[in-house]
């Protein structure tokens, strides 16, 4: 990717759009708002940011009040940037702006991304898309607002620097962002560890009702729609549950299923050292990383679990 042309296009564009993937996680939010704040800092212009509802714990980031959630009809964009989305379909309703834009760019770190924009920068060695952005941004224009966003993205896609995707570059970039004024403890506590009473309740229930399979190598928990309704939980309330399941002693793979509609399940997969869960997710039209991936499956919870464990067993043997 020719970065000089990229920045020139953004500088000269009348309209710039930014879009993340559906059900935005920390890296998606941090990357989209990191790009927004960087463009504002470097060029003194605002871009339009499209994302679904941003989790409450991320609302301290500069620009969250500018996020456009309804995907209204809008003029075509001269430049449209997609962040952290492994394929065009994951842009959700934002795909209409992508398809009509004059020039499109994709920035991502998912190994399953085949490159769907006119220009693509995909680095599967980057721990997070936020890390990738930090490596291409001019340090002189990374202000505190941009740094906070990028640091949050890295924190969430590395599990607070615990996952196997962390490299020397990850830590060096984190250090650079701290030099810009980021206070690590504030971001980590507010967005990763701090939980509401309801979030702790659903976490406790998922742990209590979890099941060990395959001689303790797989742990599974699922949350039917009626349980979600009972606790009044949203997607953001489920954060951190899958990782708590994953650190169970002796477990290689953790599976968490959340019922989205009748017989439709949003599946999260995590592994520790052996199983490549991205390969399993791709088999069910999903994607992700070697140690963290997801997909949508249909049928009963037991049907989904049986299908997943068959594929896990193949890799374990």
Residue pairs with C-beta under 8 A, 6 or more apart in sequence:
1 105
1 119
1 120
1 121
2 119
3 136
6 105
6 119
7 42
9 78
9 79
9 103
10 16
10 39
10 43
10 79
11 43
12 78
13 77
13 78
13 79
14 78
15 48
15 75
15 76
15 77
15 78
15 79
16 39
16 45
16 47
16 48
16 77
16 78
16 79
16 80
16 81
17 47
17 48
17 49
17 50
17 77
17 79
17 80
17 81
17 97
17 101
18 32
18 35
18 36
18 47
18 48
18 49
18 50
18 80
18 81
18 82
18 83
19 32
19 49
19 50
19 51
19 80
19 81
19 82
19 83
19 85
19 91
19 94
19 97
19 98
20 28
20 29
20 31
20 32
20 50
20 51
20 82
20 83
20 84
20 85
20 91
20 94
21 28
21 84
21 85
21 86
21 90
21 91
21 92
22 52
22 90
22 91
22 92
23 52
23 235
23 266
24 32
24 51
24 52
24 54
24 55
25 156
25 157
25 239
26 58
26 152
26 153
26 155
26 156
26 157
26 191
27 84
27 128
27 129
27 130
27 153
27 154
27 156
27 157
28 51
28 83
28 84
28 85
28 129
28 153
29 51
29 54
29 55
29 58
29 61
29 64
29 149
29 152
29 153
30 58
30 61
30 128
30 130
30 149
30 150
30 151
30 152
30 153
30 154
30 156
31 83
31 84
31 107
31 128
31 129
31 130
31 133
31 149
31 150
31 153
32 49
32 51
32 83
32 84
33 49
33 61
33 62
33 63
33 64
33 67
33 149
34 130
34 133
34 134
34 146
34 149
34 150
34 153
35 47
35 81
35 83
35 107
35 133
36 46
36 47
36 49
36 63
36 66
36 149
37 62
37 63
37 143
37 145
37 146
37 149
38 133
38 137
38 141
38 142
38 146
39 45
39 46
39 47
40 46
40 47
40 63
40 145
41 141
41 142
41 143
41 145
41 146
42 138
42 141
46 66
47 81
48 66
48 68
48 74
48 77
49 63
49 66
49 67
49 68
50 67
50 68
50 69
50 71
50 93
50 94
50 97
51 67
51 68
51 69
52 69
52 92
53 69
53 234
54 64
54 67
55 235
55 236
55 239
56 236
57 190
57 191
57 194
57 236
58 64
58 152
58 191
60 148
60 190
61 145
61 148
61 149
61 152
62 145
62 148
62 149
63 145
63 149
71 92
71 93
71 94
71 96
71 97
74 97
76 97
76 100
76 101
76 102
77 97
77 100
77 101
77 102
78 101
78 102
78 103
79 101
79 102
79 103
79 104
79 105
80 97
80 98
80 101
80 103
80 104
80 105
81 104
81 105
81 106
81 107
82 88
82 91
82 94
82 98
82 104
82 105
82 106
82 107
82 108
82 117
83 107
83 108
83 129
83 133
84 107
84 108
84 109
84 110
84 128
84 129
84 153
85 91
85 106
85 108
86 108
86 110
86 112
86 113
86 287
86 288
87 112
87 113
87 114
87 116
87 287
88 95
88 98
88 116
89 95
91 98
98 104
98 117
103 118
103 119
104 117
104 118
104 119
105 117
105 118
105 119
105 120
105 121
106 113
106 115
106 116
106 117
106 119
106 120
106 121
106 122
107 121
107 122
107 129
107 132
107 133
108 120
108 121
108 122
108 129
108 132
109 122
109 123
109 124
109 125
109 126
109 127
109 128
109 129
109 131
109 132
110 122
110 124
110 287
110 288
110 289
111 124
111 278
111 289
111 290
112 278
112 282
112 287
112 288
113 120
113 122
113 287
115 122
121 132
121 136
123 132
125 167
126 132
126 135
126 169
126 170
127 154
127 157
127 158
127 163
127 165
127 166
127 167
127 170
128 153
128 154
128 156
128 157
128 158
128 165
128 170
129 153
129 157
130 149
130 150
130 151
130 152
130 153
130 154
130 157
131 150
131 153
131 154
131 157
131 169
131 170
131 173
133 150
134 142
134 150
134 154
134 173
134 176
134 177
135 169
135 173
137 146
139 176
142 150
142 176
142 177
142 180
143 180
144 180
144 181
144 182
146 180
147 177
147 180
147 181
147 182
148 182
148 187
150 173
150 177
151 174
151 177
151 178
151 182
151 184
151 187
152 187
152 191
154 170
154 173
154 174
154 177
155 161
155 184
155 187
155 188
155 191
155 192
156 191
156 192
157 163
157 165
157 292
158 165
158 166
158 170
159 243
160 188
160 192
161 170
161 171
161 174
163 291
163 292
164 273
164 290
164 291
165 289
165 291
174 184
178 184
192 240
195 203
195 240
196 237
198 231
198 232
198 233
198 237
199 233
199 237
199 239
199 240
201 231
202 223
202 227
202 231
202 233
202 237
202 238
202 241
203 240
203 241
203 244
205 223
205 227
205 231
206 221
206 223
206 241
206 245
206 256
207 221
207 244
207 245
209 221
210 219
210 220
210 221
210 245
210 248
211 219
211 220
211 221
212 218
212 219
212 248
212 251
213 219
213 220
213 305
213 309
214 309
214 312
214 313
214 316
216 250
216 251
217 250
217 251
217 252
217 253
217 312
217 316
218 251
218 252
218 253
218 254
218 255
218 309
218 312
219 245
219 246
219 248
219 251
219 253
219 254
219 255
220 254
220 255
220 256
220 257
220 305
221 241
221 245
221 255
221 256
221 257
222 256
222 257
222 258
222 259
222 265
222 301
222 305
223 233
223 238
223 256
223 257
223 258
223 259
224 259
224 301
225 259
225 261
225 262
228 258
228 259
231 237
235 258
238 256
238 258
241 256
242 254
242 256
242 268
242 269
242 270
243 254
243 270
245 251
245 254
245 255
245 256
245 270
246 254
246 270
246 271
246 272
248 254
251 272
252 271
252 272
252 273
252 274
252 275
252 312
252 316
253 269
253 270
253 271
253 272
253 275
253 277
253 312
254 269
254 270
254 271
255 267
255 268
255 269
255 305
255 308
256 267
256 268
257 265
257 266
257 267
257 268
257 297
257 301
257 304
257 305
258 265
258 266
258 268
259 265
259 266
259 301
260 266
260 296
263 298
263 299
263 300
264 296
264 297
264 298
265 296
265 297
265 298
265 301
265 304
266 294
266 296
267 281
267 284
267 286
267 294
267 295
267 296
267 297
267 304
267 308
268 292
268 294
269 277
269 280
269 281
269 288
269 292
269 293
269 294
269 295
269 308
270 277
270 291
270 292
271 277
271 290
271 291
271 292
272 291
274 315
274 316
275 312
275 315
275 316
276 290
276 315
277 288
277 289
277 290
277 291
277 292
277 293
278 287
278 288
278 289
278 290
278 293
279 311
279 315
280 293
280 308
280 311
280 312
280 315
281 287
281 288
281 293
281 294
281 295
283 311
284 295
284 296
284 297
284 307
285 295
285 296
286 293
286 294
286 295
286 296
287 293
287 294
287 295
288 294
297 303
297 304
297 307
297 308
298 304
